[in-house]
Structures are given as structure tokens and as C-alpha cells.
Amino acid sequence: MSVSMSMGMSQGFMHTSQRYLNNTGGRPMGSGAMPQRGGMGPQLLLYNDSLGIRVIGINGAVIGRRQGPYVQFFQQQKYMSGVHAQLMFYPDTGWHIVDKHSSNGTKLNDHKLQPDVEMSLKNGDIVTLANVVLKVSIN
């Protein structure tokens, strides 16, 4: 049993979808740490104009070549994994990105992310998914 799963159960949080328990990157699952549902909160945009990529953040969405709502942008990117990364939004801390054990890694501002560890995104950050460089805009 993972640490985040046991923490969630010890605080009395059991959900029909284990996605929220397994994708917290070890964050405690207090009332303020639950991923937000719906379209409220600041809008996240990941973009690379030279590649024609403009990804609008969806809470819980997978970024990858084979899965997720952004497949059309990445299906031809041979160095990206089928499930490469995931976007998360929390009302208390904002937008985060987490590498999902990708083959060629995820970087935030040139720092390689460890798999399953969420990193906070800020306006102006640079996210690199394998060899695809995206700028972060949060409004």
C-alpha cells in the first residue's frame, strides 16, 4: 500500500476513483488538497507556437502520445511516452505537473522531475516533455 493511499485512508478519504489517491505525489489528502473539479480557478496554457501546440490545462488530464485529451498535439512526437505526464490543479496551491514514469523524462525549468512527484507550475515556467519545449502561461 502506498504512503499516499494509507494517508488518505487514515484521514477517512475513500473515493470511487483511486486516481486522486495515487496521483498526489505523497501530498497529504486534507480538505484543501483535493483536486478541483470543473472549470474554476486560473487557466493554464502550455504552448509552443513554432510547433503549433496550445494546450489548455484540464485538471487530471494526461499528456501523452497515446492517451489524454492532447493526443493530437503529441502523437507524432516519437520521443514522448504514450502516457508522459499529468496536469493537476488544487485550490490551495494551483497548477502542478507530474511525470508519469516517462521514458525520456519531464523537466521544469531545466530540472528533471522525479516520477510521481508533483511540481508546482508558475507563469513563465518552461516545461520540457522529452524533446518538446512548452512555455507556461497562467491567467
Legacy VTK file of the C-alpha trace (Angstrom):
# vtk DataFile Version 3.0
C-alpha trace
ASCII
DATASET POLYDATA
POINTS 139 float
0.000 0.000 0.000
1.445 3.381 -0.961
2.078 6.161 1.546
-0.485 8.445 -0.119
-3.082 5.671 -0.124
-2.581 4.900 3.565
-2.615 8.609 4.436
-5.851 9.071 2.546
-7.498 6.135 4.312
-6.252 7.200 7.736
-7.905 10.590 7.209
-11.140 8.903 6.182
-10.989 9.654 2.455
-12.122 6.782 0.274
-13.076 7.602 -3.296
-14.583 5.525 -6.046
-11.697 6.636 -8.246
-8.255 5.847 -6.853
-6.823 8.388 -9.311
-6.935 11.048 -6.587
-5.211 8.807 -4.064
-2.485 7.583 -6.387
-1.578 10.889 -8.061
-0.919 13.106 -5.067
2.871 12.715 -5.177
2.854 11.955 -1.458
0.880 15.096 -0.578
-1.441 14.657 2.393
-5.042 14.470 1.249
-6.535 17.155 3.506
-9.660 19.081 2.504
-7.559 21.751 0.752
-5.503 19.220 -1.230
-8.334 17.565 -3.177
-8.034 18.178 -6.913
-10.557 20.723 -8.091
-13.264 19.606 -10.477
-14.844 21.862 -13.046
-13.548 24.954 -14.821
-12.970 27.227 -11.843
-9.560 28.659 -10.978
-6.808 30.186 -13.084
-6.454 28.986 -16.675
-3.281 27.119 -17.598
-1.862 27.293 -21.112
1.162 25.279 -22.264
2.323 26.414 -25.672
4.981 26.255 -28.359
3.998 28.489 -31.250
6.681 27.142 -33.613
5.246 23.608 -33.214
1.617 24.798 -33.264
0.953 23.473 -29.759
-1.525 25.288 -27.488
-2.674 23.066 -24.622
-5.317 24.421 -22.239
-4.962 22.762 -18.846
-7.606 20.280 -17.730
-7.377 19.068 -14.146
-6.244 15.438 -14.057
-5.513 15.324 -17.799
-2.780 13.057 -19.111
-0.299 14.451 -21.610
0.966 11.774 -23.966
1.321 10.362 -27.429
-1.361 7.707 -26.940
-3.658 8.870 -24.134
-5.323 12.018 -22.895
-7.115 14.978 -24.460
-3.945 16.364 -26.090
-3.018 13.368 -28.266
-3.476 15.377 -31.484
-0.565 17.631 -30.451
1.827 14.861 -29.459
1.031 11.704 -31.464
3.850 12.451 -33.946
6.418 13.215 -31.206
8.339 9.918 -31.191
10.319 10.698 -28.019
7.223 11.322 -25.893
5.751 8.416 -23.969
2.204 7.188 -24.533
1.411 8.473 -21.036
4.108 11.055 -20.364
2.882 13.497 -17.697
-0.255 14.651 -15.915
-1.667 18.071 -15.010
-3.273 18.643 -11.609
-4.991 21.667 -10.054
-5.506 22.233 -6.327
-7.394 25.257 -4.972
-4.762 25.829 -2.268
-1.611 25.586 -4.415
-2.627 25.978 -8.084
-1.421 24.040 -11.131
1.087 21.173 -10.915
2.721 18.768 -13.348
3.838 15.227 -12.579
5.968 12.897 -14.680
4.282 9.505 -15.138
7.417 7.339 -15.472
8.086 8.604 -18.995
10.968 7.093 -20.961
12.625 10.401 -21.870
11.702 12.482 -18.858
9.965 15.708 -17.948
11.820 18.872 -16.984
10.641 22.033 -15.279
12.955 24.993 -15.898
15.722 22.546 -16.892
15.388 20.444 -13.700
14.448 16.806 -14.305
11.320 15.724 -12.431
11.221 12.525 -10.426
8.329 10.224 -11.427
5.110 10.688 -9.447
6.363 13.846 -7.687
4.167 16.858 -8.377
5.870 20.147 -9.127
4.127 23.498 -8.955
3.808 25.497 -12.180
4.181 29.264 -12.329
3.596 31.807 -15.073
6.681 31.945 -17.320
7.999 28.460 -16.435
9.406 26.209 -19.162
8.206 22.584 -19.289
10.135 20.092 -21.431
8.401 16.814 -22.264
11.097 14.596 -23.814
12.283 16.991 -26.571
9.161 19.205 -26.727
9.623 22.589 -25.041
6.478 24.359 -23.805
6.071 27.749 -22.142
3.654 28.094 -19.207
1.056 30.841 -19.070
-1.309 31.040 -16.082
-4.070 33.668 -16.067
LINES 1 140
139 0 1 2 3 4 5 6 7 8 9 10 11 12 13 14 15 16 17 18 19 20 21 22 23 24 25 26 27 28 29 30 31 32 33 34 35 36 37 38 39 40 41 42 43 44 45 46 47 48 49 50 51 52 53 54 55 56 57 58 59 60 61 62 63 64 65 66 67 68 69 70 71 72 73 74 75 76 77 78 79 80 81 82 83 84 85 86 87 88 89 90 91 92 93 94 95 96 97 98 99 100 101 102 103 104 105 106 107 108 109 110 111 112 113 114 115 116 117 118 119 120 121 122 123 124 125 126 127 128 129 130 131 132 133 134 135 136 137 138
